[in-house]
Amino acid sequence: MIIGRLLTGIGIGISSAIVPLYISEISPTEIRGTLGTVNQLFICIGILAALVAGLPLSGNPLWWRTMFGISLIPSVLLALGMAFSPESPRWLYQQGRISEAETSIKRLYGKERVAEVMVIWKMLLRVLQNQMLGGLIFLVAVTGKLLALVQLCSCSSSWPG
């Protein structure tokens, strides 16, 4: 029982750090905050549900077995969901796996946004590689305006690459 609690605690600790990171990596900027908020809301609802599920424990000493069985349901659903979750396209791109990143972007955002996202990431990577703080600030300011960004890159001789 103690080993099970230890492993569960480690899993919860790791997932509480990794899930928000994964959500921020795969979500479009328009809904990133909403998805992070929904994640926190569901964590709180889950804690409340666990507390409410423990109420019958005082009246029935064998209730812990039922609670253990109930807790298997979200665990199995999470394991199955992870099998179908796409890799982070940003991570794939940074690893040089461009075609896989494009496939992941198509799956997450739709095929119409692949070119837009890839151009932004390509420019961001160039800026970060060249450590151009001014360029990074500019890129962040115009990320939503792809046309202006593309025109700047194709017309400016001072832009790297």
DSSP file (Angstrom, degrees, kcal/mol; ACC not computed):
  #  RESIDUE AA STRUCTURE BP1 BP2  ACC     N-H-->O    O-->H-N    N-H-->O    O-->H-N    TCO  KAPPA ALPHA  PHI   PSI    X-CA   Y-CA   Z-CA
    1    1 A M     >        0   0    0      0, 0.0     4,-2.3     0, 0.0     5,-0.2   0.000 360.0 360.0 360.0 -42.0    0.0    0.0    0.0
    2    2 A I  H  >  +     0   0    0      2,-0.2     4,-2.4     1,-0.2     5,-0.1   0.908 360.0  49.7 -66.4 -40.9    2.8    2.4    0.9
    3    3 A I  H  > S+     0   0    0      2,-0.2     4,-2.6     1,-0.2    -1,-0.2   0.899 110.3  51.6 -64.2 -39.6    4.7    1.7   -2.4
    4    4 A G  H  > S+     0   0    0      2,-0.2     4,-2.4     1,-0.2    -2,-0.2   0.913 110.4  47.8 -61.8 -43.5    1.4    2.3   -4.3
    5    5 A R  H  X S+     0   0    0     -4,-2.3     4,-2.6     2,-0.2    -2,-0.2   0.898 111.6  51.2 -63.6 -40.5    0.9    5.6   -2.5
    6    6 A L  H  X S+     0   0    0     -4,-2.4     4,-2.4     2,-0.2    -2,-0.2   0.940 112.4  44.8 -62.2 -47.9    4.5    6.6   -3.3
    7    7 A L  H  X S+     0   0    0     -4,-2.6     4,-2.5     1,-0.2    -2,-0.2   0.893 113.2  51.2 -64.5 -39.7    4.2    5.8   -7.0
    8    8 A T  H  X S+     0   0    0     -4,-2.4     4,-2.6    -5,-0.2     5,-0.2   0.923 110.3  49.4 -63.0 -44.1    0.9    7.6   -7.2
    9    9 A G  H  X S+     0   0    0     -4,-2.6     4,-2.5     2,-0.2    -2,-0.2   0.902 111.4  48.5 -61.8 -42.5    2.4   10.7   -5.5
   10   10 A I  H  X S+     0   0    0     -4,-2.4     4,-2.6     2,-0.2     5,-0.2   0.924 112.4  49.4 -63.5 -43.7    5.3   10.7   -7.9
   11   11 A G  H  X S+     0   0    0     -4,-2.5     4,-2.6     1,-0.2    -2,-0.2   0.910 112.5  46.6 -61.9 -43.4    3.0   10.3  -10.9
   12   12 A I  H  X S+     0   0    0     -4,-2.6     4,-2.1     2,-0.2    -1,-0.2   0.907 112.6  50.8 -66.2 -41.1    0.7   13.1   -9.7
   13   13 A G  H  X S+     0   0    0     -4,-2.5     4,-0.7    -5,-0.2    -2,-0.2   0.920 113.7  43.9 -62.4 -44.4    3.7   15.3   -9.1
   14   14 A I  H >X S+     0   0    0     -4,-2.6     4,-2.4     1,-0.2     3,-0.9   0.928 114.3  49.4 -67.0 -44.7    5.2   14.7  -12.5
   15   15 A S  H 3X S+     0   0    0     -4,-2.6     4,-2.4     1,-0.3    -1,-0.2   0.834 102.8  61.3 -67.1 -30.4    1.9   15.1  -14.3
   16   16 A S  H 3< S+     0   0    0     -4,-2.1    -1,-0.3     1,-0.2    -2,-0.2   0.749 114.1  36.4 -68.9 -20.1    1.1   18.4  -12.5
   17   17 A A  H <X S+     0   0    0     -3,-0.9     4,-0.9    -4,-0.7    -2,-0.2   0.801 121.1  44.3 -93.9 -36.6    4.3   19.8  -14.1
   18   18 A I  H  X S+     0   0    0     -4,-2.4     4,-2.9     2,-0.2     5,-0.2   0.873 103.7  60.8 -80.4 -38.4    4.1   18.1  -17.5
   19   19 A V  H  X S+     0   0    0     -4,-2.4     4,-2.8     1,-0.2     5,-0.2   0.928 105.7  46.2 -61.1 -48.2    0.4   18.6  -18.4
   20   20 A P  H  > S+     0   0    0      0, 0.0     4,-2.3     0, 0.0    -1,-0.2   0.887 113.9  50.9 -61.6 -35.0    0.4   22.4  -18.3
   21   21 A L  H  X S+     0   0    0     -4,-0.9     4,-1.8     2,-0.2    -2,-0.2   0.933 111.5  46.8 -64.7 -45.3    3.6   22.3  -20.4
   22   22 A Y  H  X S+     0   0    0     -4,-2.9     4,-2.2     2,-0.2     5,-0.2   0.913 111.2  51.9 -62.9 -43.0    2.1   20.0  -22.9
   23   23 A I  H  X S+     0   0    0     -4,-2.8     4,-1.8     1,-0.2    -1,-0.2   0.919 111.0  47.4 -60.2 -43.2   -1.1   22.1  -23.1
   24   24 A S  H  < S+     0   0    0     -4,-2.3    -1,-0.2     1,-0.2    -2,-0.2   0.823 112.0  51.5 -68.7 -29.4    1.0   25.2  -23.8
   25   25 A E  H  < S+     0   0    0     -4,-1.8    65,-0.3     1,-0.2    -1,-0.2   0.864 119.5  31.6 -73.9 -36.4    3.0   23.4  -26.4
   26   26 A I  H  < S+     0   0    0     -4,-2.2    -2,-0.2    -5,-0.1    -1,-0.2   0.631  98.1  92.5-100.7 -13.2    0.0   22.0  -28.4
   27   27 A S  S  < S-     0   0    0     -4,-1.8     5,-0.1    -5,-0.2    82,-0.1  -0.584  77.7-112.6 -89.4 144.3   -2.7   24.7  -28.0
   28   28 A P    >>  -     0   0    0      0, 0.0     3,-1.3     0, 0.0     4,-0.8  -0.371  30.9-114.7 -64.6 150.6   -3.2   27.6  -30.4
   29   29 A T  T 34 S+     0   0    0      1,-0.3     4,-0.4     2,-0.2     3,-0.4   0.802 111.4  65.6 -60.0 -29.5   -2.4   30.9  -28.8
   30   30 A E  T 34 S+     0   0    0      1,-0.2    -1,-0.3     2,-0.1     4,-0.1   0.818 117.8  22.2 -64.6 -30.2   -6.1   32.0  -29.1
   31   31 A I  T <> S+     0   0    0     -3,-1.3     4,-2.5     2,-0.1    -1,-0.2   0.275  89.7 106.9-121.5  10.5   -7.2   29.4  -26.6
   32   32 A R  H  X S+     0   0    0     -4,-0.8     4,-2.1    -3,-0.4     5,-0.2   0.913  84.2  46.3 -58.8 -46.1   -4.1   28.6  -24.6
   33   33 A G  H  > S+     0   0    0     -4,-0.4     4,-2.3     1,-0.2    -1,-0.2   0.885 111.4  52.4 -64.4 -39.5   -5.2   30.4  -21.5
   34   34 A T  H  > S+     0   0    0      1,-0.2     4,-2.6     2,-0.2    -1,-0.2   0.919 109.5  48.5 -63.3 -43.8   -8.7   28.8  -21.6
   35   35 A L  H  X S+     0   0    0     -4,-2.5     4,-2.1     1,-0.2    -1,-0.2   0.886 111.0  50.6 -66.2 -37.9   -7.2   25.3  -21.9
   36   36 A G  H  X S+     0   0    0     -4,-2.1     4,-2.0    -5,-0.2    -1,-0.2   0.898 111.9  48.0 -64.0 -40.2   -4.9   26.0  -18.9
   37   37 A T  H  X S+     0   0    0     -4,-2.3     4,-2.7     2,-0.2    -2,-0.2   0.913 110.2  50.9 -66.3 -43.1   -7.8   27.3  -16.9
   38   38 A V  H  X S+     0   0    0     -4,-2.6     4,-2.5     1,-0.2    -2,-0.2   0.889 108.1  54.1 -62.2 -38.9   -9.9   24.3  -17.8
   39   39 A N  H  X S+     0   0    0     -4,-2.1     4,-1.8     2,-0.2    -1,-0.2   0.944 111.1  44.4 -58.9 -49.1   -7.0   22.0  -16.7
   40   40 A Q  H  X S+     0   0    0     -4,-2.0     4,-2.2     1,-0.2    -2,-0.2   0.900 112.1  53.3 -63.1 -41.3   -6.9   23.7  -13.3
   41   41 A L  H  X S+     0   0    0     -4,-2.7     4,-2.4     1,-0.2    -1,-0.2   0.915 109.0  48.3 -60.4 -44.0  -10.6   23.6  -12.9
   42   42 A F  H  X S+     0   0    0     -4,-2.5     4,-2.4     2,-0.2    -1,-0.2   0.835 107.8  55.6 -68.7 -31.5  -10.7   19.9  -13.6
   43   43 A I  H  X S+     0   0    0     -4,-1.8     4,-2.2    -5,-0.2    -1,-0.2   0.945 110.5  45.3 -62.5 -46.5   -8.0   19.3  -11.1
   44   44 A C  H  X S+     0   0    0     -4,-2.2     4,-2.3     1,-0.2    -2,-0.2   0.899 112.6  50.2 -64.2 -41.0  -10.0   21.0   -8.4
   45   45 A I  H  X S+     0   0    0     -4,-2.4     4,-2.6     1,-0.2    -1,-0.2   0.890 109.9  51.9 -63.7 -38.9  -13.2   19.1   -9.4
   46   46 A G  H  X S+     0   0    0     -4,-2.4     4,-2.2     2,-0.2    -2,-0.2   0.896 109.0  49.1 -64.8 -40.9  -11.2   15.9   -9.2
   47   47 A I  H  X S+     0   0    0     -4,-2.2     4,-2.2     2,-0.2    -2,-0.2   0.927 112.7  48.2 -63.6 -44.2  -10.0   16.7   -5.7
   48   48 A L  H  X S+     0   0    0     -4,-2.3     4,-2.6     1,-0.2    -2,-0.2   0.917 111.0  50.5 -61.4 -43.9  -13.5   17.5   -4.7
   49   49 A A  H  X S+     0   0    0     -4,-2.6     4,-2.6     1,-0.2    -1,-0.2   0.886 109.4  51.4 -62.9 -38.9  -14.9   14.3   -6.2
   50   50 A A  H  X S+     0   0    0     -4,-2.2     4,-1.2     2,-0.2    -1,-0.2   0.903 111.0  48.0 -65.3 -40.0  -12.2   12.3   -4.4
   51   51 A L  H  < S+     0   0    0     -4,-2.2     4,-0.4     2,-0.2     3,-0.3   0.919 113.6  46.6 -65.8 -42.6  -13.2   13.9   -1.1
   52   52 A V  H >< S+     0   0    0     -4,-2.6     3,-1.3     1,-0.2    -2,-0.2   0.889 108.8  55.5 -66.6 -38.6  -16.9   13.3   -1.6
   53   53 A A  H 3< S+     0   0    0     -4,-2.6    -1,-0.2     1,-0.3    -2,-0.2   0.778 103.3  57.3 -64.9 -25.2  -16.2    9.7   -2.7
   54   54 A G  T >< S+     0   0    0     -4,-1.2     3,-1.4    -3,-0.3     4,-0.4   0.579  81.4  88.5 -81.8  -9.3  -14.4    9.1    0.6
   55   55 A L  G X  S+     0   0    0     -3,-1.3     3,-1.1    -4,-0.4     4,-0.4   0.897  83.6  53.2 -58.1 -43.9  -17.4   10.1    2.7
   56   56 A P  G >> S+     0   0    0      0, 0.0     4,-1.6     0, 0.0     3,-0.8   0.640  87.7  86.6 -67.5  -9.4  -18.9    6.6    2.8
   57   57 A L  G <4 S+     0   0    0     -3,-1.4     6,-0.2     1,-0.3    -2,-0.2   0.856  81.9  56.9 -59.0 -36.5  -15.6    5.3    4.1
   58   58 A S  G <4 S+     0   0    0     -3,-1.1    -1,-0.3    -4,-0.4    -3,-0.1   0.823 112.3  41.1 -66.9 -29.0  -16.5    6.1    7.7
   59   59 A G  T <4 S+     0   0    0     -3,-0.8    -1,-0.2    -4,-0.4    -2,-0.2   0.694 121.6  38.5 -90.2 -20.6  -19.6    3.9    7.5
   60   60 A N    ><  -     0   0    0     -4,-1.6     3,-1.9     1,-0.1    -1,-0.2  -0.926  61.8-162.3-135.7 108.1  -18.1    1.0    5.6
   61   61 A P  T 3  S+     0   0    0      0, 0.0     3,-0.4     0, 0.0    -1,-0.1   0.664  93.3  56.1 -66.6 -14.0  -14.6   -0.2    6.3
   62   62 A L  T >> S+     0   0    0      1,-0.2     3,-1.2     2,-0.1     4,-0.7   0.394  77.2  97.5 -95.4   3.7  -14.4   -2.0    2.9
   63   63 A W  H <>  +     0   0    0     -3,-1.9     4,-2.5     1,-0.2     3,-0.3   0.764  66.8  73.8 -63.3 -26.2  -15.2    1.1    0.9
   64   64 A W  H 3> S+     0   0    0     -3,-0.4     4,-2.4     1,-0.2    -1,-0.2   0.837  92.3  55.8 -59.4 -31.8  -11.5    1.7    0.2
   65   65 A R  H <> S+     0   0    0     -3,-1.2     4,-2.2     2,-0.2    -1,-0.2   0.902 107.8  47.7 -67.1 -39.1  -11.6   -1.2   -2.3
   66   66 A T  H  X S+     0   0    0     -4,-0.7     4,-2.6    -3,-0.3    -2,-0.2   0.919 111.7  50.2 -65.4 -43.6  -14.5    0.5   -4.2
   67   67 A M  H  X S+     0   0    0     -4,-2.5     4,-2.2     1,-0.2    -2,-0.2   0.894 109.2  52.2 -61.5 -39.9  -12.6    3.8   -4.2
   68   68 A F  H  X S+     0   0    0     -4,-2.4     4,-0.8    -5,-0.2    -1,-0.2   0.922 110.5  47.7 -62.1 -43.7   -9.5    2.0   -5.5
   69   69 A G  H >X S+     0   0    0     -4,-2.2     3,-0.6     1,-0.2     4,-0.6   0.896 111.1  50.8 -63.6 -40.9  -11.6    0.5   -8.3
   70   70 A I  H >< S+     0   0    0     -4,-2.6     3,-1.1     1,-0.2    -1,-0.2   0.881 105.1  57.2 -64.3 -37.1  -13.2    3.8   -9.2
   71   71 A S  H 3X S+     0   0    0     -4,-2.2     4,-1.1     1,-0.3    -1,-0.2   0.703  94.8  67.0 -70.0 -17.1   -9.7    5.5   -9.3
   72   72 A L  H <X S+     0   0    0     -4,-0.8     4,-2.8    -3,-0.6     5,-0.3   0.818  88.7  68.0 -68.7 -29.5   -8.7    3.0  -12.0
   73   73 A I  H <X S+     0   0    0     -3,-1.1     4,-2.4    -4,-0.6     5,-0.2   0.952 103.5  39.4 -60.1 -54.3  -11.2    4.5  -14.5
   74   74 A P  H  > S+     0   0    0      0, 0.0     4,-2.5     0, 0.0    -1,-0.2   0.865 115.1  55.5 -64.5 -31.8   -9.4    7.9  -14.9
   75   75 A S  H  X S+     0   0    0     -4,-1.1     4,-2.3     2,-0.2    -2,-0.2   0.931 110.4  43.4 -64.1 -44.8   -6.0    6.1  -14.9
   76   76 A V  H  X S+     0   0    0     -4,-2.8     4,-2.5     2,-0.2     5,-0.2   0.910 113.7  51.5 -67.2 -41.9   -7.0    3.8  -17.7
   77   77 A L  H  X S+     0   0    0     -4,-2.4     4,-2.7    -5,-0.3    -2,-0.2   0.903 110.6  49.2 -61.5 -40.5   -8.6    6.7  -19.7
   78   78 A L  H  X S+     0   0    0     -4,-2.5     4,-2.5     2,-0.2    -2,-0.2   0.927 110.6  49.7 -63.8 -44.8   -5.4    8.7  -19.3
   79   79 A A  H  X S+     0   0    0     -4,-2.3     4,-1.2     1,-0.2    -2,-0.2   0.913 113.8  45.6 -61.1 -42.8   -3.2    5.9  -20.4
   80   80 A L  H  X S+     0   0    0     -4,-2.5     4,-0.8     1,-0.2     3,-0.3   0.917 112.4  51.3 -66.4 -42.5   -5.4    5.3  -23.5
   81   81 A G  H >X S+     0   0    0     -4,-2.7     4,-0.8     1,-0.2     3,-0.7   0.870 105.2  56.0 -62.3 -37.5   -5.6    9.1  -24.2
   82   82 A M  H 3< S+     0   0    0     -4,-2.5     3,-0.4     1,-0.2    -1,-0.2   0.832 100.1  60.0 -64.7 -30.9   -1.8    9.3  -24.1
   83   83 A A  H 3< S+     0   0    0     -4,-1.2    -1,-0.2    -3,-0.3    -2,-0.2   0.801 113.0  37.5 -66.2 -27.6   -1.5    6.7  -26.7
   84   84 A F  H << S+     0   0    0     -4,-0.8    -1,-0.2    -3,-0.7    -2,-0.2   0.448  90.2 111.8-103.7  -2.2   -3.5    8.9  -29.1
   85   85 A S     <  -     0   0    0     -4,-0.8     2,-0.1    -3,-0.4    -3,-0.0  -0.517  68.5-121.2 -74.2 136.2   -2.0   12.3  -28.1
   86   86 A P        -     0   0    0      0, 0.0    -1,-0.1     0, 0.0    -2,-0.1  -0.406  27.5-103.2 -75.0 153.7    0.1   13.9  -30.8
   87   87 A E        -     0   0    0      1,-0.1     3,-0.1    13,-0.1     0, 0.0  -0.330  49.2 -88.2 -64.7 156.6    3.7   14.8  -30.1
   88   88 A S     >  -     0   0    0      1,-0.2     4,-2.4     2,-0.1     5,-0.2  -0.579  33.5-150.0 -67.8 120.7    4.4   18.5  -29.5
   89   89 A P  H  > S+     0   0    0      0, 0.0     4,-2.5     0, 0.0     5,-0.2   0.863  96.2  55.3 -63.6 -33.5    4.9   20.0  -33.0
   90   90 A R  H  > S+     0   0    0    -65,-0.3     4,-2.3     2,-0.2     5,-0.2   0.919 109.3  46.3 -64.2 -42.4    7.3   22.6  -31.5
   91   91 A W  H  > S+     0   0    0      2,-0.2     4,-1.6     1,-0.2     6,-0.2   0.925 112.2  50.4 -65.2 -44.1    9.4   19.9  -29.9
   92   92 A L  H  <>S+     0   0    0     -4,-2.4     5,-2.5     1,-0.2    -2,-0.2   0.910 111.1  49.6 -59.5 -42.0    9.5   17.9  -33.1
   93   93 A Y  H ><5S+     0   0    0     -4,-2.5     3,-1.6     1,-0.2    -1,-0.2   0.915 109.1  51.1 -63.8 -43.7   10.5   21.1  -35.1
   94   94 A Q  H 3<5S+     0   0    0     -4,-2.3    -1,-0.2     1,-0.3    -2,-0.2   0.774 107.2  54.6 -66.7 -25.0   13.3   21.9  -32.6
   95   95 A Q  T 3<5S-     0   0    0     -4,-1.6    -1,-0.3    -5,-0.2    -2,-0.2   0.433 120.6-109.7 -85.5   0.1   14.6   18.3  -33.0
   96   96 A G  T < 5S+     0   0    0     -3,-1.6     2,-1.3    -4,-0.2     3,-0.2   0.589  80.1 130.9  83.4  10.8   14.7   18.8  -36.8
   97   97 A R     >< +     0   0    0     -5,-2.5     4,-2.1     1,-0.2     5,-0.1  -0.555  24.6 160.9 -95.1  68.3   11.8   16.4  -37.5
   98   98 A I  H  >  +     0   0    0     -2,-1.3     4,-2.6     1,-0.2    -1,-0.2   0.890  66.6  49.6 -62.8 -47.2   10.1   18.9  -39.7
   99   99 A S  H  > S+     0   0    0      1,-0.2     4,-2.0    -3,-0.2    -1,-0.2   0.891 112.6  48.5 -64.7 -37.5    7.7   16.6  -41.6
  100  100 A E  H  > S+     0   0    0      2,-0.2     4,-2.3     1,-0.2    -1,-0.2   0.878 110.2  52.6 -67.6 -36.2    6.5   15.0  -38.4
  101  101 A A  H  X S+     0   0    0     -4,-2.1     4,-2.5     2,-0.2    -2,-0.2   0.912 108.8  49.8 -63.9 -42.4    6.0   18.5  -36.9
  102  102 A E  H  X S+     0   0    0     -4,-2.6     4,-2.4     2,-0.2    -2,-0.2   0.901 110.4  50.0 -63.4 -40.6    3.9   19.5  -40.0
  103  103 A T  H  X S+     0   0    0     -4,-2.0     4,-2.1     1,-0.2    -1,-0.2   0.909 111.7  48.5 -62.7 -42.1    1.8   16.3  -39.6
  104  104 A S  H  X S+     0   0    0     -4,-2.3     4,-2.2     2,-0.2    -2,-0.2   0.886 110.1  51.2 -66.3 -38.9    1.3   17.1  -35.9
  105  105 A I  H  X>S+     0   0    0     -4,-2.5     4,-3.4     2,-0.2     5,-0.9   0.918 109.0  51.7 -63.5 -43.4    0.3   20.7  -36.7
  106  106 A K  H  X5S+     0   0    0     -4,-2.4     4,-1.0     1,-0.2    -2,-0.2   0.916 111.7  47.1 -57.4 -43.7   -2.2   19.4  -39.3
  107  107 A R  H  <5S+     0   0    0     -4,-2.1    -1,-0.2    -5,-0.2    -2,-0.2   0.873 122.2  34.4 -67.4 -37.6   -3.7   17.2  -36.7
  108  108 A L  H  <5S+     0   0    0     -4,-2.2    -2,-0.2    -5,-0.1    -3,-0.2   0.916 135.4  15.5 -85.4 -46.1   -3.9   19.9  -34.0
  109  109 A Y  H  <5S-     0   0    0     -4,-3.4    -3,-0.2    -5,-0.2    -2,-0.1   0.597 108.0-101.5-109.2 -15.4   -4.7   23.1  -35.9
  110  110 A G    ><< -     0   0    0     -4,-1.0     3,-1.4    -5,-0.9     4,-0.3  -0.089  36.7 -83.8 100.9 153.0   -5.9   22.0  -39.4
  111  111 A K  G >  S+     0   0    0      1,-0.3     3,-0.8     2,-0.2     4,-0.4   0.731 120.5  67.8 -68.5 -21.5   -4.0   21.9  -42.6
  112  112 A E  G 3  S+     0   0    0      1,-0.2     4,-0.3    -3,-0.1    -1,-0.3   0.702 101.1  48.1 -71.7 -17.1   -4.7   25.6  -43.4
  113  113 A R  G <> S+     0   0    0     -3,-1.4     4,-2.5     1,-0.1     5,-0.3   0.456  84.2  92.0-101.2  -1.2   -2.5   26.7  -40.5
  114  114 A V  H <> S+     0   0    0     -3,-0.8     4,-2.6    -4,-0.3     5,-0.2   0.945  88.6  44.8 -59.8 -51.4    0.6   24.6  -41.2
  115  115 A A  H  > S+     0   0    0     -4,-0.4     4,-2.3     1,-0.2    -1,-0.2   0.910 113.8  50.6 -61.7 -43.0    2.4   27.2  -43.4
  116  116 A E  H  > S+     0   0    0     -4,-0.3     4,-2.0     1,-0.2    -1,-0.2   0.942 113.6  43.6 -59.9 -50.0    1.7   30.0  -40.9
  117  117 A V  H  X S+     0   0    0     -4,-2.5     4,-2.6     1,-0.2     5,-0.2   0.907 113.2  51.6 -65.6 -41.9    2.9   28.1  -37.9
  118  118 A M  H  X S+     0   0    0     -4,-2.6     4,-2.4    -5,-0.3    -1,-0.2   0.894 109.5  49.8 -64.5 -39.8    6.0   26.8  -39.7
  119  119 A V  H  X S+     0   0    0     -4,-2.3     4,-2.3    -5,-0.2     5,-0.2   0.924 112.1  48.2 -63.7 -44.2    7.0   30.3  -40.9
  120  120 A I  H  X S+     0   0    0     -4,-2.0     4,-2.6    -5,-0.2    -2,-0.2   0.929 113.7  46.1 -63.0 -45.4    6.6   31.7  -37.4
  121  121 A W  H  X S+     0   0    0     -4,-2.6     4,-2.7     2,-0.2    -1,-0.2   0.884 110.7  53.4 -66.3 -37.6    8.7   28.9  -35.8
  122  122 A K  H  X S+     0   0    0     -4,-2.4     4,-2.0    -5,-0.2    -1,-0.2   0.927 113.1  43.2 -62.6 -44.3   11.4   29.2  -38.5
  123  123 A M  H  X S+     0   0    0     -4,-2.3     4,-2.6     2,-0.2    -2,-0.2   0.903 113.3  51.6 -68.3 -40.6   11.8   32.9  -37.8
  124  124 A L  H  X S+     0   0    0     -4,-2.6     4,-2.7     1,-0.2    -2,-0.2   0.908 109.3  50.4 -62.6 -41.4   11.6   32.4  -34.1
  125  125 A L  H  X S+     0   0    0     -4,-2.7     4,-2.5     2,-0.2    -1,-0.2   0.901 110.5  49.6 -63.7 -41.0   14.4   29.8  -34.2
  126  126 A R  H  X S+     0   0    0     -4,-2.0     4,-2.1     2,-0.2    -2,-0.2   0.920 111.7  48.7 -62.2 -43.6   16.5   32.1  -36.3
  127  127 A V  H  X>S+     0   0    0     -4,-2.6     5,-1.8     1,-0.2     4,-0.6   0.934 113.6  46.2 -62.9 -45.6   16.0   34.9  -33.9
  128  128 A L  H ><5S+     0   0    0     -4,-2.7     3,-0.5     1,-0.2    -1,-0.2   0.884 111.4  52.0 -66.0 -37.6   16.9   32.7  -30.9
  129  129 A Q  H 3<5S+     0   0    0     -4,-2.5    -1,-0.2     1,-0.2    -2,-0.2   0.874 115.0  41.6 -65.9 -36.4   19.9   31.2  -32.6
  130  130 A N  H 3<5S-     0   0    0     -4,-2.1    -1,-0.2    -5,-0.2    -2,-0.2   0.454 104.8-132.1 -90.4  -0.9   21.3   34.7  -33.4
  131  131 A Q  T <<5 +     0   0    0     -4,-0.6     2,-1.0    -3,-0.5    -3,-0.2   0.902  43.1 165.6  51.2  49.0   20.3   36.0  -30.0
  132  132 A M     >< -     0   0    0     -5,-1.8     4,-2.3     1,-0.2    -1,-0.2  -0.788  15.3-177.2 -97.7  94.5   18.7   39.1  -31.4
  133  133 A L  H  > S+     0   0    0     -2,-1.0     4,-2.4     1,-0.2     5,-0.2   0.897  82.9  50.7 -60.5 -42.8   16.7   40.4  -28.5
  134  134 A G  H  > S+     0   0    0      1,-0.2     4,-2.2     2,-0.2    -1,-0.2   0.901 111.0  48.8 -62.3 -40.6   15.2   43.3  -30.5
  135  135 A G  H  > S+     0   0    0      2,-0.2     4,-2.7     1,-0.2    -1,-0.2   0.868 109.9  52.2 -66.2 -37.0   14.2   40.9  -33.3
  136  136 A L  H  X S+     0   0    0     -4,-2.3     4,-2.5     2,-0.2    -2,-0.2   0.922 109.4  48.5 -65.5 -44.1   12.6   38.6  -30.7
  137  137 A I  H  X S+     0   0    0     -4,-2.4     4,-1.9     1,-0.2    -2,-0.2   0.920 113.5  47.8 -61.2 -43.4   10.5   41.4  -29.2
  138  138 A F  H  X S+     0   0    0     -4,-2.2     4,-1.7     2,-0.2    -2,-0.2   0.919 110.6  51.8 -63.2 -43.4    9.4   42.5  -32.7
  139  139 A L  H  X S+     0   0    0     -4,-2.7     4,-0.6     1,-0.2     3,-0.2   0.911 109.9  48.5 -61.1 -43.5    8.5   38.9  -33.6
  140  140 A V  H >< S+     0   0    0     -4,-2.5     3,-0.6     1,-0.2     4,-0.3   0.887 110.0  53.4 -63.2 -37.9    6.4   38.5  -30.5
  141  141 A A  H 3< S+     0   0    0     -4,-1.9    -1,-0.2     1,-0.2    -2,-0.2   0.813 119.5  31.8 -68.3 -30.2    4.7   41.8  -31.2
  142  142 A V  H >< S+     0   0    0     -4,-1.7     3,-2.0    -3,-0.2     7,-0.3   0.230  79.8 113.9-114.1  14.3    3.7   40.8  -34.8
  143  143 A T  T << S+     0   0    0     -3,-0.6    -1,-0.1    -4,-0.6     3,-0.1   0.849  79.6  52.5 -55.7 -35.8    3.2   37.0  -34.4
  144  144 A G  T 3  S+     0   0    0     -4,-0.3     2,-0.8     1,-0.2    -1,-0.3   0.609  99.6  68.0 -75.9 -10.9   -0.5   37.4  -35.1
  145  145 A K    <>  +     0   0    0     -3,-2.0     4,-1.8     1,-0.2    -1,-0.2  -0.695  59.4 168.6-111.4  77.9    0.2   39.4  -38.3
  146  146 A L  H  > S+     0   0    0     -2,-0.8     4,-2.9     1,-0.2     5,-0.2   0.868  72.1  57.2 -60.0 -41.2    1.7   36.7  -40.6
  147  147 A L  H  > S+     0   0    0      1,-0.2     4,-2.5     2,-0.2    -1,-0.2   0.927 108.6  45.7 -59.9 -46.4    1.6   38.8  -43.8
  148  148 A A  H  > S+     0   0    0      1,-0.2     4,-2.1     2,-0.2    -1,-0.2   0.874 113.4  51.4 -63.3 -36.6    3.6   41.6  -42.2
  149  149 A L  H  X S+     0   0    0     -4,-1.8     4,-2.1    -7,-0.3    -2,-0.2   0.918 110.9  46.4 -67.1 -44.4    6.1   39.1  -40.8
  150  150 A V  H  X S+     0   0    0     -4,-2.9     4,-2.0     2,-0.2    -2,-0.2   0.910 112.5  50.7 -65.4 -42.2    6.6   37.4  -44.2
  151  151 A Q  H  X S+     0   0    0     -4,-2.5     4,-1.9    -5,-0.2     5,-0.3   0.900 109.4  51.4 -62.3 -40.8    7.0   40.7  -46.0
  152  152 A L  H  X S+     0   0    0     -4,-2.1     4,-2.5     1,-0.2     7,-0.2   0.922 110.9  47.8 -61.6 -44.5    9.6   41.8  -43.5
  153  153 A C  H  < S+     0   0    0     -4,-2.1    -1,-0.2     1,-0.2    -2,-0.2   0.855 116.0  42.8 -67.5 -34.4   11.6   38.6  -43.9
  154  154 A S  H  < S+     0   0    0     -4,-2.0    -1,-0.2    -5,-0.2    -2,-0.2   0.740 123.5  35.8 -85.0 -21.7   11.5   38.7  -47.7
  155  155 A C  H  < S+     0   0    0     -4,-1.9     2,-0.4    -5,-0.2    -2,-0.2   0.745  95.9  86.9-102.6 -26.6   12.2   42.5  -48.0
  156  156 A S     <  -     0   0    0     -4,-2.5     3,-0.4    -5,-0.3    -4,-0.0  -0.601  51.3-166.2 -85.0 128.8   14.6   43.2  -45.2
  157  157 A S  S    S+     0   0    0     -2,-0.4    -1,-0.2     1,-0.2    -4,-0.0   0.651  87.7  62.1 -82.8 -14.5   18.3   42.7  -45.8
  158  158 A S  S    S+     0   0    0      2,-0.1    -1,-0.2     3,-0.1    -5,-0.1   0.591  79.2 102.2 -86.4  -9.6   19.1   43.0  -42.1
  159  159 A W  S    S-     0   0    0     -3,-0.4     2,-0.0    -7,-0.2   -32,-0.0  -0.557  82.9-108.4 -75.9 136.6   17.0   39.9  -41.2
  160  160 A P              0   0    0      0, 0.0    -1,-0.1     0, 0.0   -34,-0.1  -0.348 360.0 360.0 -66.5 142.2   19.2   36.8  -40.7
  161  161 A G              0   0    0    -35,-0.1    -3,-0.1    -3,-0.0    -2,-0.1   0.425 360.0 360.0  93.8 360.0   19.0   34.1  -43.3
